[in-house]
Amino acid sequence: MSTAWAGGTDAIVERMDKMTELFVAEARKTIYNGVSATHCEECGEPIPEARRKAIPCQYCLSCQTKLEKQR
Ligand SMILES: [Zn+2]
């Protein structure tokens, strides 16, 4: 049984939360500039350049499709 995570899990989760916050803030900034996000806001996957150039978008194709089906 590994003890590598003992006591460290909270710190790691906290750090990941901060990274997500920064990532989201950066993504929002990009959208406000009228440019497509480089990464999907939903899953964080990189959005292909061709798609970003075609239309301003915040989501990758699969998430976009999923979100549109929910409407
Ligand atoms: Zn996605």
PDB file of the backbone (N, CA, C, O) and the ligand in Angstrom, with CONECT records:
HET     ZN  A 101       1
ATOM      1  N   MET A   1       0.849  -1.213   0.000  1.00  0.00           N
ATOM      2  CA  MET A   1       0.000   0.000   0.000  1.00  0.00           C
ATOM      3  C   MET A   1       0.876   1.251   0.000  1.00  0.00           C
ATOM      4  O   MET A   1       1.776   1.389   0.828  1.00  0.00           O
ATOM      5  N   SER A   2       0.612   2.126  -0.903  1.00  0.00           N
ATOM      6  CA  SER A   2       1.423   3.334  -0.998  1.00  0.00           C
ATOM      7  C   SER A   2       0.932   4.427  -0.050  1.00  0.00           C
ATOM      8  O   SER A   2      -0.270   4.613   0.138  1.00  0.00           O
ATOM      9  N   THR A   3       1.876   5.135   0.535  1.00  0.00           N
ATOM     10  CA  THR A   3       1.520   6.261   1.400  1.00  0.00           C
ATOM     11  C   THR A   3       1.878   7.595   0.736  1.00  0.00           C
ATOM     12  O   THR A   3       1.865   8.647   1.375  1.00  0.00           O
ATOM     13  N   ALA A   4       2.193   7.524  -0.549  1.00  0.00           N
ATOM     14  CA  ALA A   4       2.644   8.721  -1.266  1.00  0.00           C
ATOM     15  C   ALA A   4       1.589   9.831  -1.247  1.00  0.00           C
ATOM     16  O   ALA A   4       1.924  11.014  -1.292  1.00  0.00           O
ATOM     17  N   TRP A   5       0.317   9.440  -1.179  1.00  0.00           N
ATOM     18  CA  TRP A   5      -0.756  10.440  -1.245  1.00  0.00           C
ATOM     19  C   TRP A   5      -1.186  10.922   0.134  1.00  0.00           C
ATOM     20  O   TRP A   5      -1.944  11.883   0.263  1.00  0.00           O
ATOM     21  N   ALA A   6      -0.680  10.225   1.180  1.00  0.00           N
ATOM     22  CA  ALA A   6      -1.125  10.558   2.537  1.00  0.00           C
ATOM     23  C   ALA A   6      -0.892  12.028   2.850  1.00  0.00           C
ATOM     24  O   ALA A   6       0.233  12.519   2.760  1.00  0.00           O
ATOM     25  N   GLY A   7      -1.945  12.718   3.213  1.00  0.00           N
ATOM     26  CA  GLY A   7      -1.832  14.122   3.613  1.00  0.00           C
ATOM     27  C   GLY A   7      -1.633  15.073   2.458  1.00  0.00           C
ATOM     28  O   GLY A   7      -1.705  16.289   2.638  1.00  0.00           O
ATOM     29  N   GLY A   8      -1.385  14.543   1.279  1.00  0.00           N
ATOM     30  CA  GLY A   8      -1.096  15.424   0.153  1.00  0.00           C
ATOM     31  C   GLY A   8      -2.263  15.647  -0.774  1.00  0.00           C
ATOM     32  O   GLY A   8      -2.212  16.523  -1.638  1.00  0.00           O
ATOM     33  N   THR A   9      -3.314  14.871  -0.612  1.00  0.00           N
ATOM     34  CA  THR A   9      -4.429  14.926  -1.549  1.00  0.00           C
ATOM     35  C   THR A   9      -5.096  16.297  -1.562  1.00  0.00           C
ATOM     36  O   THR A   9      -5.380  16.844  -2.628  1.00  0.00           O
ATOM     37  N   ASP A  10      -5.346  16.854  -0.374  1.00  0.00           N
ATOM     38  CA  ASP A  10      -6.008  18.155  -0.295  1.00  0.00           C
ATOM     39  C   ASP A  10      -5.200  19.235  -1.005  1.00  0.00           C
ATOM     40  O   ASP A  10      -5.749  20.065  -1.731  1.00  0.00           O
ATOM     41  N   ALA A  11      -3.893  19.211  -0.784  1.00  0.00           N
ATOM     42  CA  ALA A  11      -3.017  20.200  -1.407  1.00  0.00           C
ATOM     43  C   ALA A  11      -3.062  20.072  -2.926  1.00  0.00           C
ATOM     44  O   ALA A  11      -3.078  21.069  -3.649  1.00  0.00           O
ATOM     45  N   ILE A  12      -3.082  18.838  -3.390  1.00  0.00           N
ATOM     46  CA  ILE A  12      -3.108  18.614  -4.843  1.00  0.00           C
ATOM     47  C   ILE A  12      -4.434  19.091  -5.429  1.00  0.00           C
ATOM     48  O   ILE A  12      -4.461  19.738  -6.476  1.00  0.00           O
ATOM     49  N   VAL A  13      -5.526  18.768  -4.752  1.00  0.00           N
ATOM     50  CA  VAL A  13      -6.849  19.199  -5.220  1.00  0.00           C
ATOM     51  C   VAL A  13      -6.922  20.712  -5.250  1.00  0.00           C
ATOM     52  O   VAL A  13      -7.448  21.299  -6.196  1.00  0.00           O
ATOM     53  N   GLU A  14      -6.391  21.347  -4.206  1.00  0.00           N
ATOM     54  CA  GLU A  14      -6.410  22.811  -4.124  1.00  0.00           C
ATOM     55  C   GLU A  14      -5.629  23.428  -5.284  1.00  0.00           C
ATOM     56  O   GLU A  14      -6.057  24.406  -5.898  1.00  0.00           O
ATOM     57  N   ARG A  15      -4.480  22.833  -5.562  1.00  0.00           N
ATOM     58  CA  ARG A  15      -3.648  23.342  -6.646  1.00  0.00           C
ATOM     59  C   ARG A  15      -4.368  23.171  -7.998  1.00  0.00           C
ATOM     60  O   ARG A  15      -4.312  24.049  -8.860  1.00  0.00           O
ATOM     61  N   MET A  16      -5.029  22.045  -8.157  1.00  0.00           N
ATOM     62  CA  MET A  16      -5.745  21.806  -9.416  1.00  0.00           C
ATOM     63  C   MET A  16      -6.903  22.786  -9.575  1.00  0.00           C
ATOM     64  O   MET A  16      -7.192  23.241 -10.682  1.00  0.00           O
ATOM     65  N   ASP A  17      -7.572  23.114  -8.451  1.00  0.00           N
ATOM     66  CA  ASP A  17      -8.653  24.102  -8.484  1.00  0.00           C
ATOM     67  C   ASP A  17      -8.124  25.449  -8.949  1.00  0.00           C
ATOM     68  O   ASP A  17      -8.748  26.128  -9.764  1.00  0.00           O
ATOM     69  N   LYS A  18      -6.971  25.824  -8.424  1.00  0.00           N
ATOM     70  CA  LYS A  18      -6.360  27.104  -8.804  1.00  0.00           C
ATOM     71  C   LYS A  18      -6.020  27.111 -10.283  1.00  0.00           C
ATOM     72  O   LYS A  18      -6.233  28.105 -10.977  1.00  0.00           O
ATOM     73  N   MET A  19      -5.488  25.988 -10.760  1.00  0.00           N
ATOM     74  CA  MET A  19      -5.118  25.888 -12.174  1.00  0.00           C
ATOM     75  C   MET A  19      -6.357  25.996 -13.055  1.00  0.00           C
ATOM     76  O   MET A  19      -6.335  26.650 -14.097  1.00  0.00           O
ATOM     77  N   THR A  20      -7.440  25.345 -12.624  1.00  0.00           N
ATOM     78  CA  THR A  20      -8.684  25.393 -13.384  1.00  0.00           C
ATOM     79  C   THR A  20      -9.206  26.819 -13.432  1.00  0.00           C
ATOM     80  O   THR A  20      -9.658  27.295 -14.474  1.00  0.00           O
ATOM     81  N   GLU A  21      -9.137  27.498 -12.284  1.00  0.00           N
ATOM     82  CA  GLU A  21      -9.577  28.891 -12.196  1.00  0.00           C
ATOM     83  C   GLU A  21      -8.813  29.751 -13.208  1.00  0.00           C
ATOM     84  O   GLU A  21      -9.401  30.518 -13.971  1.00  0.00           O
ATOM     85  N   LEU A  22      -7.493  29.598 -13.188  1.00  0.00           N
ATOM     86  CA  LEU A  22      -6.649  30.371 -14.096  1.00  0.00           C
ATOM     87  C   LEU A  22      -6.965  30.038 -15.543  1.00  0.00           C
ATOM     88  O   LEU A  22      -7.019  30.913 -16.407  1.00  0.00           O
ATOM     89  N   PHE A  23      -7.170  28.759 -15.784  1.00  0.00           N
ATOM     90  CA  PHE A  23      -7.464  28.307 -17.140  1.00  0.00           C
ATOM     91  C   PHE A  23      -8.778  28.904 -17.635  1.00  0.00           C
ATOM     92  O   PHE A  23      -8.866  29.375 -18.769  1.00  0.00           O
ATOM     93  N   VAL A  24      -9.789  28.881 -16.787  1.00  0.00           N
ATOM     94  CA  VAL A  24     -11.102  29.422 -17.150  1.00  0.00           C
ATOM     95  C   VAL A  24     -11.003  30.925 -17.369  1.00  0.00           C
ATOM     96  O   VAL A  24     -11.574  31.461 -18.319  1.00  0.00           O
ATOM     97  N   ALA A  25     -10.270  31.606 -16.479  1.00  0.00           N
ATOM     98  CA  ALA A  25     -10.101  33.055 -16.619  1.00  0.00           C
ATOM     99  C   ALA A  25      -9.439  33.392 -17.947  1.00  0.00           C
ATOM    100  O   ALA A  25      -9.829  34.336 -18.635  1.00  0.00           O
ATOM    101  N   GLU A  26      -8.436  32.606 -18.287  1.00  0.00           N
ATOM    102  CA  GLU A  26      -7.704  32.812 -19.546  1.00  0.00           C
ATOM    103  C   GLU A  26      -8.616  32.562 -20.741  1.00  0.00           C
ATOM    104  O   GLU A  26      -8.588  33.300 -21.726  1.00  0.00           O
ATOM    105  N   ALA A  27      -9.426  31.508 -20.638  1.00  0.00           N
ATOM    106  CA  ALA A  27     -10.351  31.172 -21.722  1.00  0.00           C
ATOM    107  C   ALA A  27     -11.382  32.274 -21.901  1.00  0.00           C
ATOM    108  O   ALA A  27     -11.707  32.643 -23.030  1.00  0.00           O
ATOM    109  N   ARG A  28     -11.905  32.807 -20.785  1.00  0.00           N
ATOM    110  CA  ARG A  28     -12.897  33.889 -20.843  1.00  0.00           C
ATOM    111  C   ARG A  28     -12.305  35.105 -21.535  1.00  0.00           C
ATOM    112  O   ARG A  28     -12.945  35.723 -22.386  1.00  0.00           O
ATOM    113  N   LYS A  29     -11.081  35.442 -21.161  1.00  0.00           N
ATOM    114  CA  LYS A  29     -10.391  36.592 -21.740  1.00  0.00           C
ATOM    115  C   LYS A  29     -10.337  36.450 -23.258  1.00  0.00           C
ATOM    116  O   LYS A  29     -10.577  37.401 -24.002  1.00  0.00           O
ATOM    117  N   THR A  30     -10.015  35.235 -23.690  1.00  0.00           N
ATOM    118  CA  THR A  30      -9.905  34.959 -25.118  1.00  0.00           C
ATOM    119  C   THR A  30     -11.249  35.190 -25.802  1.00  0.00           C
ATOM    120  O   THR A  30     -11.308  35.788 -26.877  1.00  0.00           O
ATOM    121  N   ILE A  31     -12.322  34.719 -25.182  1.00  0.00           N
ATOM    122  CA  ILE A  31     -13.646  34.865 -25.775  1.00  0.00           C
ATOM    123  C   ILE A  31     -14.045  36.335 -25.824  1.00  0.00           C
ATOM    124  O   ILE A  31     -14.642  36.782 -26.803  1.00  0.00           O
ATOM    125  N   TYR A  32     -13.719  37.092 -24.773  1.00  0.00           N
ATOM    126  CA  TYR A  32     -14.067  38.511 -24.747  1.00  0.00           C
ATOM    127  C   TYR A  32     -13.350  39.281 -25.850  1.00  0.00           C
ATOM    128  O   TYR A  32     -13.836  40.307 -26.327  1.00  0.00           O
ATOM    129  N   ASN A  33     -12.199  38.775 -26.244  1.00  0.00           N
ATOM    130  CA  ASN A  33     -11.456  39.414 -27.328  1.00  0.00           C
ATOM    131  C   ASN A  33     -12.058  39.095 -28.696  1.00  0.00           C
ATOM    132  O   ASN A  33     -11.561  39.574 -29.715  1.00  0.00           O
ATOM    133  N   GLY A  34     -13.104  38.306 -28.727  1.00  0.00           N
ATOM    134  CA  GLY A  34     -13.759  37.968 -29.970  1.00  0.00           C
ATOM    135  C   GLY A  34     -13.060  36.859 -30.735  1.00  0.00           C
ATOM    136  O   GLY A  34     -13.327  36.648 -31.918  1.00  0.00           O
ATOM    137  N   VAL A  35     -12.174  36.161 -30.067  1.00  0.00           N
ATOM    138  CA  VAL A  35     -11.440  35.064 -30.701  1.00  0.00           C
ATOM    139  C   VAL A  35     -11.893  33.753 -30.055  1.00  0.00           C
ATOM    140  O   VAL A  35     -12.246  33.718 -28.877  1.00  0.00           O
ATOM    141  N   SER A  36     -11.876  32.711 -30.819  1.00  0.00           N
ATOM    142  CA  SER A  36     -12.254  31.409 -30.288  1.00  0.00           C
ATOM    143  C   SER A  36     -11.318  30.981 -29.172  1.00  0.00           C
ATOM    144  O   SER A  36     -10.139  31.332 -29.153  1.00  0.00           O
ATOM    145  N   ALA A  37     -11.867  30.222 -28.254  1.00  0.00           N
ATOM    146  CA  ALA A  37     -11.039  29.629 -27.209  1.00  0.00           C
ATOM    147  C   ALA A  37     -10.138  28.571 -27.833  1.00  0.00           C
ATOM    148  O   ALA A  37     -10.531  27.882 -28.774  1.00  0.00           O
ATOM    149  N   THR A  38      -8.932  28.452 -27.300  1.00  0.00           N
ATOM    150  CA  THR A  38      -8.016  27.448 -27.834  1.00  0.00           C
ATOM    151  C   THR A  38      -8.341  26.070 -27.278  1.00  0.00           C
ATOM    152  O   THR A  38      -7.990  25.048 -27.867  1.00  0.00           O
ATOM    153  N   HIS A  39      -9.030  26.058 -26.112  1.00  0.00           N
ATOM    154  CA  HIS A  39      -9.383  24.788 -25.491  1.00  0.00           C
ATOM    155  C   HIS A  39     -10.859  24.792 -25.132  1.00  0.00           C
ATOM    156  O   HIS A  39     -11.430  25.828 -24.791  1.00  0.00           O
ATOM    157  N   CYS A  40     -11.462  23.623 -25.216  1.00  0.00           N
ATOM    158  CA  CYS A  40     -12.877  23.463 -24.914  1.00  0.00           C
ATOM    159  C   CYS A  40     -13.175  23.855 -23.471  1.00  0.00           C
ATOM    160  O   CYS A  40     -12.487  23.421 -22.547  1.00  0.00           O
ATOM    161  N   GLU A  41     -14.210  24.684 -23.284  1.00  0.00           N
ATOM    162  CA  GLU A  41     -14.583  25.104 -21.938  1.00  0.00           C
ATOM    163  C   GLU A  41     -15.212  23.959 -21.151  1.00  0.00           C
ATOM    164  O   GLU A  41     -15.224  23.973 -19.920  1.00  0.00           O
ATOM    165  N   GLU A  42     -15.723  22.987 -21.861  1.00  0.00           N
ATOM    166  CA  GLU A  42     -16.425  21.882 -21.211  1.00  0.00           C
ATOM    167  C   GLU A  42     -15.455  20.788 -20.770  1.00  0.00           C
ATOM    168  O   GLU A  42     -15.450  20.395 -19.604  1.00  0.00           O
ATOM    169  N   CYS A  43     -14.641  20.299 -21.692  1.00  0.00           N
ATOM    170  CA  CYS A  43     -13.786  19.158 -21.373  1.00  0.00           C
ATOM    171  C   CYS A  43     -12.310  19.525 -21.346  1.00  0.00           C
ATOM    172  O   CYS A  43     -11.489  18.729 -20.891  1.00  0.00           O
ATOM    173  N   GLY A  44     -11.956  20.712 -21.823  1.00  0.00           N
ATOM    174  CA  GLY A  44     -10.571  21.145 -21.772  1.00  0.00           C
ATOM    175  C   GLY A  44      -9.706  20.618 -22.907  1.00  0.00           C
ATOM    176  O   GLY A  44      -8.496  20.840 -22.936  1.00  0.00           O
ATOM    177  N   GLU A  45     -10.342  19.917 -23.843  1.00  0.00           N
ATOM    178  CA  GLU A  45      -9.594  19.404 -24.987  1.00  0.00           C
ATOM    179  C   GLU A  45      -9.243  20.562 -25.927  1.00  0.00           C
ATOM    180  O   GLU A  45     -10.015  21.513 -26.053  1.00  0.00           O
ATOM    181  N   PRO A  46      -8.089  20.485 -26.582  1.00  0.00           N
ATOM    182  CA  PRO A  46      -7.742  21.526 -27.543  1.00  0.00           C
ATOM    183  C   PRO A  46      -8.745  21.540 -28.700  1.00  0.00           C
ATOM    184  O   PRO A  46      -9.159  20.493 -29.196  1.00  0.00           O
ATOM    185  N   ILE A  47      -9.125  22.754 -29.118  1.00  0.00           N
ATOM    186  CA  ILE A  47     -10.042  22.878 -30.252  1.00  0.00           C
ATOM    187  C   ILE A  47      -9.199  23.013 -31.520  1.00  0.00           C
ATOM    188  O   ILE A  47      -8.302  23.854 -31.574  1.00  0.00           O
ATOM    189  N   PRO A  48      -9.476  22.193 -32.543  1.00  0.00           N
ATOM    190  CA  PRO A  48      -8.686  22.257 -33.778  1.00  0.00           C
ATOM    191  C   PRO A  48      -8.693  23.667 -34.378  1.00  0.00           C
ATOM    192  O   PRO A  48      -9.718  24.349 -34.372  1.00  0.00           O
ATOM    193  N   GLU A  49      -7.556  24.085 -34.887  1.00  0.00           N
ATOM    194  CA  GLU A  49      -7.385  25.436 -35.412  1.00  0.00           C
ATOM    195  C   GLU A  49      -8.378  25.736 -36.530  1.00  0.00           C
ATOM    196  O   GLU A  49      -8.908  26.842 -36.627  1.00  0.00           O
ATOM    197  N   ALA A  50      -8.621  24.732 -37.372  1.00  0.00           N
ATOM    198  CA  ALA A  50      -9.540  24.914 -38.495  1.00  0.00           C
ATOM    199  C   ALA A  50     -10.932  25.290 -37.997  1.00  0.00           C
ATOM    200  O   ALA A  50     -11.608  26.142 -38.573  1.00  0.00           O
ATOM    201  N   ARG A  51     -11.344  24.632 -36.909  1.00  0.00           N
ATOM    202  CA  ARG A  51     -12.661  24.899 -36.323  1.00  0.00           C
ATOM    203  C   ARG A  51     -12.692  26.298 -35.700  1.00  0.00           C
ATOM    204  O   ARG A  51     -13.673  27.027 -35.853  1.00  0.00           O
ATOM    205  N   ARG A  52     -11.624  26.667 -35.005  1.00  0.00           N
ATOM    206  CA  ARG A  52     -11.563  27.981 -34.361  1.00  0.00           C
ATOM    207  C   ARG A  52     -11.599  29.096 -35.394  1.00  0.00           C
ATOM    208  O   ARG A  52     -12.190  30.151 -35.165  1.00  0.00           O
ATOM    209  N   LYS A  53     -10.961  28.850 -36.532  1.00  0.00           N
ATOM    210  CA  LYS A  53     -10.906  29.877 -37.572  1.00  0.00           C
ATOM    211  C   LYS A  53     -12.241  29.993 -38.292  1.00  0.00           C
ATOM    212  O   LYS A  53     -12.623  31.078 -38.732  1.00  0.00           O
ATOM    213  N   ALA A  54     -12.946  28.879 -38.412  1.00  0.00           N
ATOM    214  CA  ALA A  54     -14.211  28.857 -39.138  1.00  0.00           C
ATOM    215  C   ALA A  54     -15.279  29.659 -38.399  1.00  0.00           C
ATOM    216  O   ALA A  54     -15.979  30.469 -39.006  1.00  0.00           O
ATOM    217  N   ILE A  55     -15.404  29.437 -37.098  1.00  0.00           N
ATOM    218  CA  ILE A  55     -16.391  30.151 -36.281  1.00  0.00           C
ATOM    219  C   ILE A  55     -15.834  30.385 -34.886  1.00  0.00           C
ATOM    220  O   ILE A  55     -15.096  29.550 -34.364  1.00  0.00           O
ATOM    221  N   PRO A  56     -16.187  31.531 -34.272  1.00  0.00           N
ATOM    222  CA  PRO A  56     -15.777  31.705 -32.879  1.00  0.00           C
ATOM    223  C   PRO A  56     -16.475  30.658 -32.024  1.00  0.00           C
ATOM    224  O   PRO A  56     -17.704  30.590 -32.031  1.00  0.00           O
ATOM    225  N   CYS A  57     -15.741  29.857 -31.303  1.00  0.00           N
ATOM    226  CA  CYS A  57     -16.363  28.783 -30.537  1.00  0.00           C
ATOM    227  C   CYS A  57     -15.662  28.618 -29.195  1.00  0.00           C
ATOM    228  O   CYS A  57     -14.495  28.973 -29.030  1.00  0.00           O
ATOM    229  N   GLN A  58     -16.396  28.080 -28.261  1.00  0.00           N
ATOM    230  CA  GLN A  58     -15.882  27.859 -26.917  1.00  0.00           C
ATOM    231  C   GLN A  58     -15.717  26.386 -26.616  1.00  0.00           C
ATOM    232  O   GLN A  58     -15.083  26.009 -25.630  1.00  0.00           O
ATOM    233  N   TYR A  59     -16.297  25.545 -27.478  1.00  0.00           N
ATOM    234  CA  TYR A  59     -16.312  24.116 -27.187  1.00  0.00           C
ATOM    235  C   TYR A  59     -15.743  23.321 -28.355  1.00  0.00           C
ATOM    236  O   TYR A  59     -15.762  23.770 -29.501  1.00  0.00           O
ATOM    237  N   CYS A  60     -15.235  22.125 -28.040  1.00  0.00           N
ATOM    238  CA  CYS A  60     -14.821  21.230 -29.092  1.00  0.00           C
ATOM    239  C   CYS A  60     -16.067  20.685 -29.793  1.00  0.00           C
ATOM    240  O   CYS A  60     -17.191  20.864 -29.323  1.00  0.00           O
ATOM    241  N   LEU A  61     -15.851  20.046 -30.880  1.00  0.00           N
ATOM    242  CA  LEU A  61     -16.983  19.602 -31.698  1.00  0.00           C
ATOM    243  C   LEU A  61     -17.900  18.652 -30.941  1.00  0.00           C
ATOM    244  O   LEU A  61     -19.122  18.772 -31.034  1.00  0.00           O
ATOM    245  N   SER A  62     -17.330  17.709 -30.193  1.00  0.00           N
ATOM    246  CA  SER A  62     -18.163  16.715 -29.503  1.00  0.00           C
ATOM    247  C   SER A  62     -18.979  17.365 -28.386  1.00  0.00           C
ATOM    248  O   SER A  62     -20.140  17.006 -28.188  1.00  0.00           O
ATOM    249  N   CYS A  63     -18.388  18.321 -27.647  1.00  0.00           N
ATOM    250  CA  CYS A  63     -19.135  18.998 -26.583  1.00  0.00           C
ATOM    251  C   CYS A  63     -20.194  19.917 -27.185  1.00  0.00           C
ATOM    252  O   CYS A  63     -21.312  20.004 -26.676  1.00  0.00           O
ATOM    253  N   GLN A  64     -19.841  20.595 -28.260  1.00  0.00           N
ATOM    254  CA  GLN A  64     -20.804  21.464 -28.949  1.00  0.00           C
ATOM    255  C   GLN A  64     -22.032  20.668 -29.362  1.00  0.00           C
ATOM    256  O   GLN A  64     -23.168  21.098 -29.163  1.00  0.00           O
ATOM    257  N   THR A  65     -21.783  19.506 -29.936  1.00  0.00           N
ATOM    258  CA  THR A  65     -22.863  18.627 -30.378  1.00  0.00           C
ATOM    259  C   THR A  65     -23.727  18.197 -29.191  1.00  0.00           C
ATOM    260  O   THR A  65     -24.956  18.214 -29.253  1.00  0.00           O
ATOM    261  N   LYS A  66     -23.048  17.814 -28.111  1.00  0.00           N
ATOM    262  CA  LYS A  66     -23.741  17.382 -26.901  1.00  0.00           C
ATOM    263  C   LYS A  66     -24.615  18.512 -26.344  1.00  0.00           C
ATOM    264  O   LYS A  66     -25.775  18.296 -25.993  1.00  0.00           O
ATOM    265  N   LEU A  67     -24.042  19.714 -26.268  1.00  0.00           N
ATOM    266  CA  LEU A  67     -24.768  20.859 -25.707  1.00  0.00           C
ATOM    267  C   LEU A  67     -25.959  21.228 -26.581  1.00  0.00           C
ATOM    268  O   LEU A  67     -27.021  21.585 -26.073  1.00  0.00           O
ATOM    269  N   GLU A  68     -25.781  21.143 -27.885  1.00  0.00           N
ATOM    270  CA  GLU A  68     -26.875  21.485 -28.781  1.00  0.00           C
ATOM    271  C   GLU A  68     -28.030  20.490 -28.665  1.00  0.00           C
ATOM    272  O   GLU A  68     -29.197  20.850 -28.818  1.00  0.00           O
ATOM    273  N   LYS A  69     -27.679  19.237 -28.390  1.00  0.00           N
ATOM    274  CA  LYS A  69     -28.720  18.214 -28.221  1.00  0.00           C
ATOM    275  C   LYS A  69     -29.515  18.426 -26.935  1.00  0.00           C
ATOM    276  O   LYS A  69     -30.677  18.033 -26.834  1.00  0.00           O
ATOM    277  N   GLN A  70     -28.857  19.061 -25.944  1.00  0.00           N
ATOM    278  CA  GLN A  70     -29.533  19.301 -24.664  1.00  0.00           C
ATOM    279  C   GLN A  70     -30.561  20.420 -24.757  1.00  0.00           C
ATOM    280  O   GLN A  70     -31.484  20.491 -23.944  1.00  0.00           O
ATOM    281  N   ARG A  71     -30.402  21.293 -25.746  1.00  0.00           N
ATOM    282  CA  ARG A  71     -31.315  22.443 -25.864  1.00  0.00           C
ATOM    283  C   ARG A  71     -32.688  22.046 -26.355  1.00  0.00           C
ATOM    284  O   ARG A  71     -33.561  22.900 -26.504  1.00  0.00           O
TER     285      ARG A  71
HETATM  286 ZN    ZN A 101     -15.095  19.471 -25.277  1.00  0.00          ZN2+
END
